[in-house]
Amino acid sequence: MSEVLTLQEKQEDEEAEESEDDMTCGDLGNGLGRRPGGVYETESNSEVPNEELKQHLRDALEEIEILKVELETSQRQLEGKGEALRILQNMAVFNKATSHTKAMLQKAEEKKRTLEKEINALQWEIEYDQDRFKNIEETWTEKYDRIYCENAALKETLKLRTDEVKILKSENTILSQQHLEFLAMLDVKQQKVVQENMSFNKTGFTDITGLELAVLGACTCNPSGEPCSCAKMSAVTRKQLLQLKQETEHLKKSKDEAYIMADAFRIAFEQQLMQRKDQALRFTQVNKLRKKETKFINWKRLKEDGHITSQGNKKSLGQKLAGMLISDADCRTIEELHNPHEALRVLVDLLNDKEEALAHQRKVSYMLARAKELKEETSKQSKENNLSGESITQKNCQYSTTESQESSHCANSCCQNPGSQNSTCSTYNTKVLKNSLRSLRKSYSWPPGTMHCKENDAHEIGRTTDVDSTS
């Protein structure tokens, strides 16, 4: 009952407030109307029974609860719809805003794929380079080991060579002392002869002066110590042999130059013949074309009934050809010619002159190249002679003692039998010449006829030396 009374009191308070407001619940009138369904006090003091009031209250409470539930559900629906609207708005914004990002993502994926491919290729290259570097390292280690072993062997050989050089230097000092002692023991004339021979040795006669010294020093025919005439003749013949060797080398070089010149002339002559043939063929072709052109021109003239074109403004053949040439003299000679045969003949002569000039230039170039080669060969030979001279002087000093004994015996025998000595010298000279010619034939491929001539010359040289020795 207390609850019902409180509810009634609340309703009365609400009705009092509503009665005070003229504009309650959308009442736009004068505010004197009443809300439908409301509970109002009547003027009549009719009392409503309590049970009906309770039932009305219960119904109102049920309706209130139902309305509350509906209100909650509607609020939840509104909240869900609001969230859905927010989600849809966010989705729309996201779709609009992420179109560019999608394109960027696609590009990024493509770049990623390309980068992965490049990374794979680079990894393969790195592996290949690593394998290659390993192989190179192994090869270089092998080379280093091999070079180290070779270097060790070369060091050992160098030590041996240095020991040999030291021994040879000591022997050279001993031999130089012996040489000075030997010069001190000789007379003034013999010392002059030895000095002359040494000067010849310095100038280039290194391979004979040692033998000359051995022959002159080993001759014991005269008690005064001077060499005999046989020893002097043998020394002179050996000098002549060296001179003849040099002459043969010079003749060989000149013969090679002659062969080169002959080849150059032959090549130039063959080229001229081929060019003459080509010119003759072209000349015949030009004649045929000229005949055809003359026939065509005559037929054209007959067709046109004697119509002659004015040729005053046209250039002649000589003037056209003169425009192609460079020199003024040739231009003048060809401008005067109007006949095509004569113009072609003059052009052929000019072309032949130019070909001859070119052939001469080739010959001069061959000669200059050969001269340059000769200079280089002479410089190399001079260097080799200097080196060989030093080695030969050492060898001659070593073998001077042994050869002195043999030459003394030979000198004694030659003093007793000069004819036998001359014959042996001549045979020795001919043998040396033959050997030199054979070596030249091996080094330069000469024809066999020339070699027979050279051998005959060698026999003649040997005969002349025999005659000189007998005289």
Secondary structure by P-SEA (a helix, b strand, c coil): caaaaaaaaaaaaaaaaaaacccccccccccccccccbbbbccccccccaaaaaaaaaaaaaaaaaaaaaaaaaaaaaaaaaaaaaaaaaaaaaaaaaaaaaaaaaaaaaaaaaaaaaaaaaaaaaaaaaaaaaaaaaaaaaaaaaaaaaaaaaaaaaaaaaaaaaaaaaaaaaaaaaaaaaaaaccaaaaaaaaaaaaaaaacccccaaaaaaaaaaccccccccccaaaaaaaaaaaaaaaaaaaaaaaaaaaaaaaaaaaaaaaaaaaaaaaaaaaaaaaaaaaaaaaaaaaaaaaaaaaaccccccccccccaaaaaaaacccaaaaaaaaacccaaaaaaaaaaaaaaaaaaaaaaaaaaaaaaaaaaaaaaaaaaaaaaaaaaaaaaaaaaaaaaaaaaaaaaaaaaaaacaaaaaaaaaaaaaaaaaaaaaaaaaaccccaaaaaaaaaaaaaaaaaaaaaaac
